[in-house]
Amino acid sequence: MNHNKSNQIIKSKCGPMSLMSPIGMLRDEGCWNTSEIVFNGMKKENRTRFKQMMRFFNKSGKELDYIAVSSRK
């Protein structure tokens, strides 16, 4: 936790991305929402793009991290 010039409390967190991984989706979205995402992604009109995204994030996701920053006035 850091304080900036106007004494706002700033919190930050960083770590590896978990986009499109089954464990990451379950953790972030919960069981019901994950099942809806997969169901919608596997619809005929979405399947090709959904599979492309899965391949991209499973291959390149190890090189991606996230940074989350929050502050309060």
All heavy atoms as a GROMACS GRO file, in nm:
protein
  589
    1MET      N    1   0.084  -0.117   0.000
    1MET     CA    2   0.000   0.000   0.000
    1MET      C    3   0.089   0.124   0.000
    1MET      O    4   0.182   0.135   0.076
    1MET     CB    5  -0.089  -0.004   0.124
    1MET     CG    6  -0.207   0.082   0.112
    1MET     SD    7  -0.329   0.071   0.245
    1MET     CE    8  -0.310  -0.085   0.320
    2ASN      N    9   0.057   0.218  -0.086
    2ASN     CA   10   0.133   0.342  -0.098
    2ASN      C   11   0.041   0.461  -0.078
    2ASN      O   12  -0.078   0.454  -0.099
    2ASN     CB   13   0.196   0.352  -0.238
    2ASN     CG   14   0.292   0.239  -0.264
    2ASN    OD1   15   0.369   0.201  -0.178
    2ASN    ND2   16   0.286   0.185  -0.384
    3HIS      N   17   0.100   0.572  -0.038
    3HIS     CA   18   0.024   0.697  -0.028
    3HIS      C   19   0.081   0.793  -0.131
    3HIS      O   20   0.200   0.811  -0.141
    3HIS     CB   21   0.039   0.757   0.112
    3HIS     CG   22  -0.023   0.672   0.218
    3HIS    ND1   23  -0.156   0.678   0.249
    3HIS    CD2   24   0.028   0.576   0.298
    3HIS    CE1   25  -0.183   0.593   0.344
    3HIS    NE2   26  -0.072   0.528   0.376
    4ASN      N   27  -0.007   0.856  -0.209
    4ASN     CA   28   0.041   0.955  -0.303
    4ASN      C   29   0.034   1.094  -0.239
    4ASN      O   30   0.005   1.108  -0.122
    4ASN     CB   31  -0.035   0.947  -0.436
    4ASN     CG   32  -0.179   0.989  -0.424
    4ASN    OD1   33  -0.221   1.039  -0.320
    4ASN    ND2   34  -0.255   0.967  -0.529
    5LYS      N   35   0.056   1.200  -0.317
    5LYS     CA   36   0.065   1.337  -0.263
    5LYS      C   37  -0.062   1.383  -0.194
    5LYS      O   38  -0.057   1.462  -0.102
    5LYS     CB   39   0.103   1.434  -0.375
    5LYS     CG   40   0.243   1.412  -0.426
    5LYS     CD   41   0.275   1.508  -0.538
    5LYS     CE   42   0.414   1.479  -0.592
    5LYS     NZ   43   0.447   1.566  -0.703
    6SER      N   44  -0.179   1.337  -0.238
    6SER     CA   45  -0.303   1.382  -0.174
    6SER      C   46  -0.353   1.280  -0.072
    6SER      O   47  -0.470   1.277  -0.037
    6SER     CB   48  -0.410   1.408  -0.280
    6SER     OG   49  -0.437   1.289  -0.350
    7ASN      N   50  -0.265   1.196  -0.024
    7ASN     CA   51  -0.293   1.097   0.079
    7ASN      C   52  -0.400   0.996   0.040
    7ASN      O   53  -0.468   0.941   0.126
    7ASN     CB   54  -0.331   1.164   0.212
    7ASN     CG   55  -0.215   1.238   0.273
    7ASN    OD1   56  -0.101   1.196   0.258
    7ASN    ND2   57  -0.243   1.347   0.341
    8GLN      N   58  -0.416   0.971  -0.087
    8GLN     CA   59  -0.505   0.865  -0.131
    8GLN      C   60  -0.435   0.732  -0.110
    8GLN      O   61  -0.316   0.720  -0.134
    8GLN     CB   62  -0.540   0.882  -0.278
    8GLN     CG   63  -0.624   1.003  -0.308
    8GLN     CD   64  -0.646   1.020  -0.456
    8GLN    OE1   65  -0.593   0.946  -0.537
    8GLN    NE2   66  -0.724   1.119  -0.493
    9ILE      N   67  -0.508   0.633  -0.067
    9ILE     CA   68  -0.451   0.501  -0.051
    9ILE      C   69  -0.458   0.431  -0.186
    9ILE      O   70  -0.562   0.425  -0.250
    9ILE     CB   71  -0.529   0.421   0.055
    9ILE    CG1   72  -0.517   0.490   0.191
    9ILE    CG2   73  -0.479   0.278   0.061
    9ILE    CD1   74  -0.606   0.431   0.297
   10ILE      N   75  -0.346   0.381  -0.229
   10ILE     CA   76  -0.338   0.313  -0.358
   10ILE      C   77  -0.296   0.168  -0.332
   10ILE      O   78  -0.197   0.143  -0.265
   10ILE     CB   79  -0.237   0.380  -0.452
   10ILE    CG1   80  -0.280   0.524  -0.480
   10ILE    CG2   81  -0.223   0.301  -0.581
   10ILE    CD1   82  -0.180   0.603  -0.558
   11LYS      N   83  -0.374   0.076  -0.387
   11LYS     CA   84  -0.342  -0.066  -0.377
   11LYS      C   85  -0.313  -0.118  -0.516
   11LYS      O   86  -0.374  -0.077  -0.613
   11LYS     CB   87  -0.460  -0.144  -0.318
   11LYS     CG   88  -0.494  -0.104  -0.176
   11LYS     CD   89  -0.611  -0.185  -0.126
   11LYS     CE   90  -0.648  -0.139   0.014
   11LYS     NZ   91  -0.762  -0.215   0.067
   12SER      N   92  -0.219  -0.208  -0.523
   12SER     CA   93  -0.190  -0.269  -0.653
   12SER      C   94  -0.161  -0.417  -0.633
   12SER      O   95  -0.121  -0.461  -0.526
   12SER     CB   96  -0.071  -0.200  -0.720
   12SER     OG   97   0.045  -0.218  -0.644
   13LYS      N   98  -0.187  -0.491  -0.739
   13LYS     CA   99  -0.163  -0.633  -0.738
   13LYS      C  100  -0.124  -0.673  -0.879
   13LYS      O  101  -0.173  -0.617  -0.976
   13LYS     CB  102  -0.290  -0.707  -0.694
   13LYS     CG  103  -0.272  -0.854  -0.678
   13LYS     CD  104  -0.399  -0.918  -0.622
   13LYS     CE  105  -0.376  -1.066  -0.605
   13LYS     NZ  106  -0.493  -1.135  -0.551
   14CYS      N  107  -0.035  -0.770  -0.892
   14CYS     CA  108   0.002  -0.818  -1.023
   14CYS      C  109   0.025  -0.969  -1.016
   14CYS      O  110   0.043  -1.025  -0.909
   14CYS     CB  111   0.126  -0.747  -1.076
   14CYS     SG  112   0.270  -0.766  -0.973
   15GLY      N  113   0.020  -1.033  -1.130
   15GLY     CA  114   0.040  -1.177  -1.135
   15GLY      C  115   0.017  -1.230  -1.275
   15GLY      O  116  -0.010  -1.154  -1.368
   16PRO      N  117   0.024  -1.360  -1.291
   16PRO     CA  118   0.006  -1.420  -1.423
   16PRO      C  119  -0.140  -1.417  -1.466
   16PRO      O  120  -0.230  -1.427  -1.383
   16PRO     CB  121   0.055  -1.564  -1.404
   16PRO     CG  122   0.039  -1.591  -1.258
   16PRO     CD  123   0.058  -1.459  -1.188
   17MET      N  124  -0.162  -1.402  -1.596
   17MET     CA  125  -0.297  -1.405  -1.651
   17MET      C  126  -0.349  -1.548  -1.649
   17MET      O  127  -0.273  -1.643  -1.663
   17MET     CB  128  -0.297  -1.357  -1.796
   17MET     CG  129  -0.263  -1.213  -1.813
   17MET     SD  130  -0.396  -1.104  -1.768
   17MET     CE  131  -0.485  -1.098  -1.918
   18SER      N  132  -0.480  -1.561  -1.635
   18SER     CA  133  -0.541  -1.694  -1.638
   18SER      C  134  -0.656  -1.698  -1.737
   18SER      O  135  -0.750  -1.775  -1.722
   18SER     CB  136  -0.589  -1.734  -1.499
   18SER     OG  137  -0.686  -1.644  -1.452
   19LEU      N  138  -0.649  -1.612  -1.839
   19LEU     CA  139  -0.756  -1.606  -1.938
   19LEU      C  140  -0.768  -1.738  -2.014
   19LEU      O  141  -0.669  -1.796  -2.056
   19LEU     CB  142  -0.730  -1.494  -2.039
   19LEU     CG  143  -0.742  -1.353  -1.986
   19LEU    CD1  144  -0.691  -1.255  -2.090
   19LEU    CD2  145  -0.885  -1.322  -1.948
   20MET      N  146  -0.890  -1.782  -2.029
   20MET     CA  147  -0.926  -1.899  -2.109
   20MET      C  148  -0.868  -2.030  -2.057
   20MET      O  149  -0.874  -2.130  -2.125
   20MET     CB  150  -0.883  -1.880  -2.256
   20MET     CG  151  -0.944  -1.760  -2.324
   20MET     SD  152  -1.123  -1.762  -2.338
   20MET     CE  153  -1.147  -1.888  -2.461
   21SER      N  154  -0.812  -2.032  -1.936
   21SER     CA  155  -0.773  -2.161  -1.877
   21SER      C  156  -0.890  -2.208  -1.792
   21SER      O  157  -0.956  -2.128  -1.727
   21SER     CB  158  -0.647  -2.147  -1.793
   21SER     OG  159  -0.674  -2.084  -1.669
   22PRO      N  160  -0.918  -2.338  -1.793
   22PRO     CA  161  -1.033  -2.386  -1.716
   22PRO      C  162  -1.027  -2.348  -1.568
   22PRO      O  163  -1.127  -2.301  -1.513
   22PRO     CB  164  -1.028  -2.538  -1.736
   22PRO     CG  165  -0.955  -2.556  -1.865
   22PRO     CD  166  -0.855  -2.444  -1.870
   23ILE      N  167  -0.914  -2.366  -1.506
   23ILE     CA  168  -0.902  -2.333  -1.363
   23ILE      C  169  -0.919  -2.183  -1.341
   23ILE      O  170  -0.989  -2.140  -1.249
   23ILE     CB  171  -0.767  -2.383  -1.308
   23ILE    CG1  172  -0.766  -2.535  -1.308
   23ILE    CG2  173  -0.740  -2.327  -1.169
   23ILE    CD1  174  -0.634  -2.597  -1.273
   24GLY      N  175  -0.857  -2.102  -1.427
   24GLY     CA  176  -0.870  -1.957  -1.415
   24GLY      C  177  -1.012  -1.910  -1.436
   24GLY      O  178  -1.061  -1.822  -1.365
   25MET      N  179  -1.080  -1.969  -1.534
   25MET     CA  180  -1.219  -1.931  -1.560
   25MET      C  181  -1.308  -1.967  -1.442
   25MET      O  182  -1.394  -1.889  -1.401
   25MET     CB  183  -1.270  -1.996  -1.688
   25MET     CG  184  -1.213  -1.933  -1.813
   25MET     SD  185  -1.266  -2.014  -1.964
   25MET     CE  186  -1.435  -1.965  -1.973
   26LEU      N  187  -1.288  -2.086  -1.386
   26LEU     CA  188  -1.368  -2.127  -1.270
   26LEU      C  189  -1.345  -2.035  -1.152
   26LEU      O  190  -1.438  -1.996  -1.082
   26LEU     CB  191  -1.338  -2.272  -1.233
   26LEU     CG  192  -1.398  -2.377  -1.324
   26LEU    CD1  193  -1.339  -2.514  -1.295
   26LEU    CD2  194  -1.549  -2.379  -1.311
   27ARG      N  195  -1.220  -1.999  -1.129
   27ARG     CA  196  -1.187  -1.911  -1.017
   27ARG      C  197  -1.245  -1.771  -1.037
   27ARG      O  198  -1.303  -1.713  -0.945
   27ARG     CB  199  -1.035  -1.903  -0.999
   27ARG     CG  200  -0.993  -1.819  -0.879
   27ARG     CD  201  -0.842  -1.802  -0.865
   27ARG     NE  202  -0.790  -1.734  -0.983
   27ARG     CZ  203  -0.697  -1.786  -1.064
   27ARG    NH1  204  -0.646  -1.903  -1.041
   27ARG    NH2  205  -0.656  -1.718  -1.169
   28ASP      N  206  -1.232  -1.718  -1.158
   28ASP     CA  207  -1.277  -1.582  -1.186
   28ASP      C  208  -1.428  -1.571  -1.206
   28ASP      O  209  -1.489  -1.473  -1.164
   28ASP     CB  210  -1.208  -1.527  -1.312
   28ASP     CG  211  -1.058  -1.510  -1.295
   28ASP    OD1  212  -1.010  -1.510  -1.180
   28ASP    OD2  213  -0.989  -1.498  -1.397
   29GLU      N  214  -1.487  -1.669  -1.271
   29GLU     CA  215  -1.627  -1.658  -1.314
   29GLU      C  216  -1.723  -1.745  -1.233
   29GLU      O  217  -1.843  -1.721  -1.236
   29GLU     CB  218  -1.639  -1.696  -1.462
   29GLU     CG  219  -1.554  -1.614  -1.556
   29GLU     CD  220  -1.596  -1.469  -1.561
   29GLU    OE1  221  -1.713  -1.438  -1.529
   29GLU    OE2  222  -1.512  -1.385  -1.597
   30GLY      N  223  -1.672  -1.846  -1.167
   30GLY     CA  224  -1.760  -1.940  -1.098
   30GLY      C  225  -1.807  -2.049  -1.194
   30GLY      O  226  -1.793  -2.038  -1.316
   31CYS      N  227  -1.864  -2.153  -1.137
   31CYS     CA  228  -1.902  -2.270  -1.216
   31CYS      C  229  -2.011  -2.237  -1.318
   31CYS      O  230  -2.001  -2.273  -1.436
   31CYS     CB  231  -1.947  -2.381  -1.122
   31CYS     SG  232  -1.977  -2.537  -1.205
   32TRP      N  233  -2.117  -2.169  -1.276
   32TRP     CA  234  -2.229  -2.141  -1.365
   32TRP      C  235  -2.187  -2.052  -1.483
   32TRP      O  236  -2.217  -2.084  -1.599
   32TRP     CB  237  -2.343  -2.075  -1.287
   32TRP     CG  238  -2.460  -2.042  -1.374
   32TRP    CD1  239  -2.495  -1.919  -1.422
   32TRP    CD2  240  -2.554  -2.133  -1.429
   32TRP    NE1  241  -2.606  -1.928  -1.501
   32TRP    CE2  242  -2.645  -2.060  -1.508
   32TRP    CE3  243  -2.571  -2.271  -1.419
   32TRP    CZ2  244  -2.750  -2.118  -1.575
   32TRP    CZ3  245  -2.676  -2.329  -1.488
   32TRP    CH2  246  -2.764  -2.253  -1.563
   33ASN      N  247  -2.118  -1.942  -1.453
   33ASN     CA  248  -2.077  -1.850  -1.560
   33ASN      C  249  -1.977  -1.914  -1.654
   33ASN      O  250  -1.980  -1.889  -1.775
   33ASN     CB  251  -2.022  -1.720  -1.502
   33ASN     CG  252  -2.129  -1.634  -1.440
   33ASN    OD1  253  -2.247  -1.648  -1.470
   33ASN    ND2  254  -2.090  -1.546  -1.351
   34THR      N  255  -1.886  -1.997  -1.600
   34THR     CA  256  -1.790  -2.067  -1.686
   34THR      C  257  -1.863  -2.159  -1.782
   34THR      O  258  -1.832  -2.163  -1.902
   34THR     CB  259  -1.690  -2.147  -1.601
   34THR    OG1  260  -1.612  -2.056  -1.522
   34THR    CG2  261  -1.596  -2.229  -1.689
   35SER      N  262  -1.963  -2.231  -1.732
   35SER     CA  263  -2.038  -2.321  -1.820
   35SER      C  264  -2.112  -2.242  -1.928
   35SER      O  265  -2.120  -2.285  -2.043
   35SER     CB  266  -2.134  -2.410  -1.741
   35SER     OG  267  -2.230  -2.333  -1.675
   36GLU      N  268  -2.166  -2.125  -1.894
   36GLU     CA  269  -2.233  -2.041  -1.994
   36GLU      C  270  -2.135  -1.991  -2.099
   36GLU      O  271  -2.167  -1.988  -2.219
   36GLU     CB  272  -2.300  -1.922  -1.927
   36GLU     CG  273  -2.429  -1.955  -1.857
   36GLU     CD  274  -2.501  -1.832  -1.806
   36GLU    OE1  275  -2.435  -1.732  -1.773
   36GLU    OE2  276  -2.624  -1.836  -1.800
   37ILE      N  277  -2.015  -1.950  -2.055
   37ILE     CA  278  -1.913  -1.902  -2.148
   37ILE      C  279  -1.875  -2.012  -2.246
   37ILE      O  280  -1.868  -1.990  -2.368
   37ILE     CB  281  -1.789  -1.850  -2.073
   37ILE    CG1  282  -1.823  -1.721  -1.998
   37ILE    CG2  283  -1.670  -1.829  -2.168
   37ILE    CD1  284  -1.718  -1.677  -1.897
   38VAL      N  285  -1.849  -2.131  -2.194
   38VAL     CA  286  -1.810  -2.243  -2.281
   38VAL      C  287  -1.926  -2.281  -2.373
   38VAL      O  288  -1.906  -2.302  -2.493
   38VAL     CB  289  -1.763  -2.363  -2.196
   38VAL    CG1  290  -1.741  -2.486  -2.284
   38VAL    CG2  291  -1.636  -2.328  -2.120
   39PHE      N  292  -2.047  -2.287  -2.320
   39PHE     CA  293  -2.164  -2.320  -2.402
   39PHE      C  294  -2.180  -2.220  -2.516
   39PHE      O  295  -2.195  -2.259  -2.632
   39PHE     CB  296  -2.290  -2.324  -2.316
   39PHE     CG  297  -2.415  -2.353  -2.393
   39PHE    CD1  298  -2.446  -2.482  -2.433
   39PHE    CD2  299  -2.502  -2.250  -2.426
   39PHE    CE1  300  -2.561  -2.509  -2.505
   39PHE    CE2  301  -2.618  -2.275  -2.498
   39PHE     CZ  302  -2.647  -2.405  -2.538
   40ASN      N  303  -2.174  -2.092  -2.485
   40ASN     CA  304  -2.187  -1.989  -2.589
   40ASN      C  305  -2.069  -1.991  -2.685
   40ASN      O  306  -2.086  -1.968  -2.805
   40ASN     CB  307  -2.202  -1.850  -2.526
   40ASN     CG  308  -2.336  -1.830  -2.461
   40ASN    OD1  309  -2.436  -1.886  -2.505
   40ASN    ND2  310  -2.341  -1.751  -2.356
   41GLY      N  311  -1.950  -2.016  -2.634
   41GLY     CA  312  -1.832  -2.022  -2.719
   41GLY      C  313  -1.835  -2.137  -2.817
   41GLY      O  314  -1.779  -2.128  -2.927
   42MET      N  315  -1.903  -2.244  -2.780
   42MET     CA  316  -1.907  -2.362  -2.867
   42MET      C  317  -2.026  -2.361  -2.964
   42MET      O  318  -2.041  -2.454  -3.042
   42MET     CB  319  -1.907  -2.489  -2.782
   42MET     CG  320  -1.777  -2.509  -2.705
   42MET     SD  321  -1.627  -2.493  -2.805
   42MET     CE  322  -1.638  -2.640  -2.905
   43LYS      N  323  -2.107  -2.256  -2.959
   43LYS     CA  324  -2.213  -2.244  -3.060
   43LYS      C  325  -2.148  -2.233  -3.197
   43LYS      O  326  -2.036  -2.180  -3.210
   43LYS     CB  327  -2.299  -2.120  -3.034
   43LYS     CG  328  -2.390  -2.131  -2.915
   43LYS     CD  329  -2.472  -2.005  -2.899
   43LYS     CE  330  -2.563  -2.013  -2.780
   43LYS     NZ  331  -2.638  -1.887  -2.760
   44LYS      N  332  -2.217  -2.280  -3.297
   44LYS     CA  333  -2.161  -2.285  -3.432
   44LYS      C  334  -2.105  -2.151  -3.477
   44LYS      O  335  -1.994  -2.144  -3.532
   44LYS     CB  336  -2.268  -2.333  -3.530
   44LYS     CG  337  -2.216  -2.354  -3.669
   44LYS     CD  338  -2.322  -2.409  -3.760
   44LYS     CE  339  -2.265  -2.430  -3.899
   44LYS     NZ  340  -2.366  -2.486  -3.990
   45GLU      N  341  -2.178  -2.042  -3.450
   45GLU     CA  342  -2.134  -1.910  -3.497
   45GLU      C  343  -2.015  -1.855  -3.419
   45GLU      O  344  -1.948  -1.762  -3.464
   45GLU     CB  345  -2.250  -1.809  -3.494
   45GLU     CG  346  -2.305  -1.780  -3.356
   45GLU     CD  347  -2.420  -1.871  -3.314
   45GLU    OE1  348  -2.437  -1.980  -3.373
   45GLU    OE2  349  -2.493  -1.832  -3.222
   46ASN      N  350  -1.985  -1.911  -3.302
   46ASN     CA  351  -1.875  -1.862  -3.218
   46ASN      C  352  -1.757  -1.958  -3.211
   46ASN      O  353  -1.649  -1.920  -3.165
   46ASN     CB  354  -1.925  -1.839  -3.075
   46ASN     CG  355  -2.036  -1.739  -3.067
   46ASN    OD1  356  -2.044  -1.647  -3.148
   46ASN    ND2  357  -2.124  -1.755  -2.971
   47ARG      N  358  -1.775  -2.082  -3.252
   47ARG     CA  359  -1.678  -2.189  -3.227
   47ARG      C  360  -1.539  -2.159  -3.281
   47ARG      O  361  -1.439  -2.175  -3.210
   47ARG     CB  362  -1.732  -2.320  -3.285
   47ARG     CG  363  -1.650  -2.440  -3.246
   47ARG     CD  364  -1.713  -2.570  -3.297
   47ARG     NE  365  -1.849  -2.580  -3.246
   47ARG     CZ  366  -1.953  -2.619  -3.319
   47ARG    NH1  367  -1.936  -2.652  -3.446
   47ARG    NH2  368  -2.073  -2.626  -3.266
   48THR      N  369  -1.529  -2.114  -3.406
   48THR     CA  370  -1.397  -2.090  -3.466
   48THR      C  371  -1.320  -1.985  -3.386
   48THR      O  372  -1.203  -2.006  -3.352
   48THR     CB  373  -1.412  -2.046  -3.612
   48THR    OG1  374  -1.481  -2.148  -3.683
   48THR    CG2  375  -1.276  -2.022  -3.676
   49ARG      N  376  -1.384  -1.874  -3.357
   49ARG     CA  377  -1.318  -1.765  -3.283
   49ARG      C  378  -1.285  -1.809  -3.140
   49ARG      O  379  -1.178  -1.778  -3.089
   49ARG     CB  380  -1.408  -1.641  -3.282
   49ARG     CG  381  -1.344  -1.524  -3.215
   49ARG     CD  382  -1.227  -1.473  -3.297
   49ARG     NE  383  -1.171  -1.357  -3.233
   49ARG     CZ  384  -1.043  -1.327  -3.232
   49ARG    NH1  385  -0.957  -1.402  -3.296
   49ARG    NH2  386  -1.000  -1.221  -3.171
   50PHE      N  387  -1.375  -1.880  -3.076
   50PHE     CA  388  -1.352  -1.928  -2.940
   50PHE      C  389  -1.230  -2.021  -2.934
   50PHE      O  390  -1.145  -2.007  -2.847
   50PHE     CB  391  -1.478  -2.001  -2.890
   50PHE     CG  392  -1.475  -2.038  -2.745
   50PHE    CD1  393  -1.488  -1.940  -2.647
   50PHE    CD2  394  -1.462  -2.169  -2.707
   50PHE    CE1  395  -1.486  -1.974  -2.513
   50PHE    CE2  396  -1.460  -2.204  -2.573
   50PHE     CZ  397  -1.472  -2.106  -2.476
   51LYS      N  398  -1.221  -2.111  -3.030
   51LYS     CA  399  -1.106  -2.203  -3.034
   51LYS      C  400  -0.976  -2.127  -3.063
   51LYS      O  401  -0.872  -2.159  -3.008
   51LYS     CB  402  -1.129  -2.313  -3.137
   51LYS     CG  403  -1.230  -2.415  -3.091
   51LYS     CD  404  -1.244  -2.526  -3.193
   51LYS     CE  405  -1.338  -2.633  -3.144
   51LYS     NZ  406  -1.348  -2.746  -3.237
   52GLN      N  407  -0.982  -2.025  -3.151
   52GLN     CA  408  -0.863  -1.943  -3.177
   52GLN      C  409  -0.818  -1.873  -3.049
   52GLN      O  410  -0.698  -1.867  -3.020
   52GLN     CB  411  -0.893  -1.838  -3.283
   52GLN     CG  412  -0.905  -1.890  -3.423
   52GLN     CD  413  -0.949  -1.782  -3.521
   52GLN    OE1  414  -1.006  -1.680  -3.482
   52GLN    NE2  415  -0.923  -1.805  -3.650
   53MET      N  416  -0.913  -1.818  -2.974
   53MET     CA  417  -0.878  -1.751  -2.848
   53MET      C  418  -0.818  -1.850  -2.749
   53MET      O  419  -0.720  -1.818  -2.680
   53MET     CB  420  -1.002  -1.684  -2.789
   53MET     CG  421  -1.051  -1.565  -2.867
   53MET     SD  422  -1.210  -1.502  -2.811
   53MET     CE  423  -1.177  -1.464  -2.641
   54MET      N  424  -0.875  -1.969  -2.739
   54MET     CA  425  -0.823  -2.071  -2.648
   54MET      C  426  -0.678  -2.105  -2.685
   54MET      O  427  -0.591  -2.110  -2.598
   54MET     CB  428  -0.908  -2.199  -2.655
   54MET     CG  429  -1.047  -2.185  -2.600
   54MET     SD  430  -1.061  -2.206  -2.424
   54MET     CE  431  -1.010  -2.374  -2.400
   55ARG      N  432  -0.654  -2.128  -2.814
   55ARG     CA  433  -0.517  -2.161  -2.857
   55ARG      C  434  -0.420  -2.046  -2.827
   55ARG      O  435  -0.310  -2.069  -2.778
   55ARG     CB  436  -0.516  -2.193  -3.006
   55ARG     CG  437  -0.559  -2.334  -3.038
   55ARG     CD  438  -0.527  -2.373  -3.182
   55ARG     NE  439  -0.599  -2.292  -3.280
   55ARG     CZ  440  -0.720  -2.320  -3.326
   55ARG    NH1  441  -0.784  -2.426  -3.283
   55ARG    NH2  442  -0.777  -2.242  -3.414
   56PHE      N  443  -0.462  -1.923  -2.858
   56PHE     CA  444  -0.376  -1.807  -2.834
   56PHE      C  445  -0.339  -1.795  -2.686
   56PHE      O  446  -0.222  -1.782  -2.651
   56PHE     CB  447  -0.441  -1.678  -2.882
   56PHE     CG  448  -0.363  -1.556  -2.846
   56PHE    CD1  449  -0.254  -1.517  -2.922
   56PHE    CD2  450  -0.395  -1.482  -2.733
   56PHE    CE1  451  -0.179  -1.405  -2.888
   56PHE    CE2  452  -0.321  -1.371  -2.697
   56PHE     CZ  453  -0.213  -1.332  -2.774
   57PHE      N  454  -0.438  -1.798  -2.599
   57PHE     CA  455  -0.411  -1.778  -2.457
   57PHE      C  456  -0.340  -1.897  -2.394
   57PHE      O  457  -0.261  -1.880  -2.302
   57PHE     CB  458  -0.538  -1.741  -2.382
   57PHE     CG  459  -0.581  -1.600  -2.405
   57PHE    CD1  460  -0.696  -1.571  -2.477
   57PHE    CD2  461  -0.504  -1.494  -2.359
   57PHE    CE1  462  -0.734  -1.440  -2.500
   57PHE    CE2  463  -0.541  -1.363  -2.382
   57PHE     CZ  464  -0.656  -1.336  -2.452
   58ASN      N  465  -0.365  -2.018  -2.443
   58ASN     CA  466  -0.292  -2.132  -2.390
   58ASN      C  467  -0.146  -2.131  -2.435
   58ASN      O  468  -0.058  -2.177  -2.362
   58ASN     CB  469  -0.359  -2.264  -2.430
   58ASN     CG  470  -0.486  -2.287  -2.351
   58ASN    OD1  471  -0.495  -2.252  -2.234
   58ASN    ND2  472  -0.584  -2.347  -2.414
   59LYS      N  473  -0.120  -2.076  -2.554
   59LYS     CA  474   0.017  -2.069  -2.605
   59LYS      C  475   0.090  -1.944  -2.552
   59LYS      O  476   0.200  -1.954  -2.500
   59LYS     CB  477   0.016  -2.066  -2.757
   59LYS     CG  478   0.152  -2.058  -2.820
   59LYS     CD  479   0.144  -2.053  -2.972
   59LYS     CE  480   0.279  -2.036  -3.033
   59LYS     NZ  481   0.273  -2.019  -3.177
   60SER      N  482   0.027  -1.828  -2.564
   60SER     CA  483   0.092  -1.701  -2.530
   60SER      C  484   0.063  -1.653  -2.388
   60SER      O  485   0.128  -1.563  -2.340
   60SER     CB  486   0.047  -1.592  -2.627
   60SER     OG  487   0.071  -1.631  -2.759
   61GLY      N  488  -0.036  -1.712  -2.325
   61GLY     CA  489  -0.077  -1.666  -2.194
   61GLY      C  490   0.031  -1.671  -2.088
   61GLY      O  491   0.031  -1.594  -1.993
   62LYS      N  492   0.126  -1.762  -2.105
   62LYS     CA  493   0.235  -1.774  -2.009
   62LYS      C  494   0.326  -1.650  -2.010
   62LYS      O  495   0.399  -1.626  -1.916
   62LYS     CB  496   0.315  -1.900  -2.037
   62LYS     CG  497   0.236  -2.028  -2.016
   62LYS     CD  498   0.307  -2.148  -2.077
   62LYS     CE  499   0.221  -2.272  -2.075
   62LYS     NZ  500   0.102  -2.266  -2.157
   63GLU      N  501   0.319  -1.574  -2.118
   63GLU     CA  502   0.401  -1.454  -2.132
   63GLU      C  503   0.326  -1.328  -2.090
   63GLU      O  504   0.383  -1.220  -2.092
   63GLU     CB  505   0.446  -1.440  -2.277
   63GLU     CG  506   0.528  -1.558  -2.326
   63GLU     CD  507   0.552  -1.553  -2.476
   63GLU    OE1  508   0.528  -1.448  -2.538
   63GLU    OE2  509   0.595  -1.655  -2.531
   64LEU      N  510   0.198  -1.342  -2.053
   64LEU     CA  511   0.116  -1.227  -2.018
   64LEU      C  512   0.093  -1.222  -1.867
   64LEU      O  513   0.068  -1.324  -1.805
   64LEU     CB  514  -0.019  -1.234  -2.089
   64LEU     CG  515  -0.017  -1.235  -2.241
   64LEU    CD1  516  -0.157  -1.259  -2.294
   64LEU    CD2  517   0.039  -1.105  -2.294
   65ASP      N  518   0.100  -1.103  -1.810
   65ASP     CA  519   0.069  -1.081  -1.670
   65ASP      C  520  -0.038  -0.973  -1.661
   65ASP      O  521  -0.071  -0.909  -1.758
   65ASP     CB  522   0.193  -1.034  -1.593
   65ASP     CG  523   0.296  -1.145  -1.574
   65ASP    OD1  524   0.260  -1.262  -1.587
   65ASP    OD2  525   0.412  -1.112  -1.547
   66TYR      N  526  -0.093  -0.957  -1.542
   66TYR     CA  527  -0.191  -0.850  -1.521
   66TYR      C  528  -0.139  -0.755  -1.414
   66TYR      O  529  -0.057  -0.792  -1.331
   66TYR     CB  530  -0.328  -0.906  -1.480
   66TYR     CG  531  -0.332  -0.959  -1.339
   66TYR    CD1  532  -0.360  -0.873  -1.232
   66TYR    CD2  533  -0.306  -1.091  -1.311
   66TYR    CE1  534  -0.364  -0.920  -1.101
   66TYR    CE2  535  -0.309  -1.138  -1.181
   66TYR     CZ  536  -0.337  -1.053  -1.077
   66TYR     OH  537  -0.340  -1.100  -0.949
   67ILE      N  538  -0.188  -0.633  -1.419
   67ILE     CA  539  -0.164  -0.533  -1.315
   67ILE      C  540  -0.299  -0.471  -1.282
   67ILE      O  541  -0.368  -0.423  -1.371
   67ILE     CB  542  -0.067  -0.422  -1.361
   67ILE    CG1  543   0.068  -0.481  -1.402
   67ILE    CG2  544  -0.050  -0.317  -1.252
   67ILE    CD1  545   0.160  -0.380  -1.468
   68ALA      N  546  -0.337  -0.474  -1.156
   68ALA     CA  547  -0.461  -0.411  -1.111
   68ALA      C  548  -0.425  -0.304  -1.010
   68ALA      O  549  -0.349  -0.329  -0.916
   68ALA     CB  550  -0.554  -0.514  -1.048
   69VAL      N  551  -0.477  -0.183  -1.028
   69VAL     CA  552  -0.448  -0.071  -0.940
   69VAL      C  553  -0.580  -0.010  -0.897
   69VAL      O  554  -0.669   0.012  -0.978
   69VAL     CB  555  -0.361   0.036  -1.012
   69VAL    CG1  556  -0.334   0.152  -0.920
   69VAL    CG2  557  -0.232  -0.025  -1.062
   70SER      N  558  -0.592   0.017  -0.767
   70SER     CA  559  -0.713   0.084  -0.718
   70SER      C  560  -0.672   0.195  -0.621
   70SER      O  561  -0.571   0.188  -0.554
   70SER     CB  562  -0.807  -0.015  -0.648
   70SER     OG  563  -0.745  -0.065  -0.532
   71SER      N  564  -0.754   0.300  -0.620
   71SER     CA  565  -0.729   0.411  -0.529
   71SER      C  566  -0.861   0.464  -0.477
   71SER      O  567  -0.968   0.434  -0.532
   71SER     CB  568  -0.651   0.522  -0.600
   71SER     OG  569  -0.725   0.574  -0.706
   72ARG      N  570  -0.854   0.542  -0.373
   72ARG     CA  571  -0.972   0.596  -0.312
   72ARG      C  572  -0.950   0.742  -0.276
   72ARG      O  573  -0.847   0.778  -0.222
   72ARG     CB  574  -1.004   0.516  -0.186
   72ARG     CG  575  -1.131   0.552  -0.122
   72ARG     CD  576  -1.157   0.462  -0.008
   72ARG     NE  577  -1.294   0.478   0.034
   72ARG     CZ  578  -1.360   0.396   0.108
   72ARG    NH1  579  -1.299   0.287   0.150
   72ARG    NH2  580  -1.483   0.419   0.143
   73LYS      N  581  -1.049   0.824  -0.308
   73LYS     CA  582  -1.041   0.966  -0.273
   73LYS      C  583  -1.094   0.988  -0.134
   73LYS      O  584  -1.178   0.922  -0.085
   73LYS     CB  585  -1.120   1.050  -0.372
   73LYS     CG  586  -1.050   1.061  -0.506
   73LYS     CD  587  -1.127   1.160  -0.590
   73LYS     CE  588  -1.047   1.185  -0.716
   73LYS     NZ  589  -1.105   1.288  -0.797
   0.00000   0.00000   0.00000
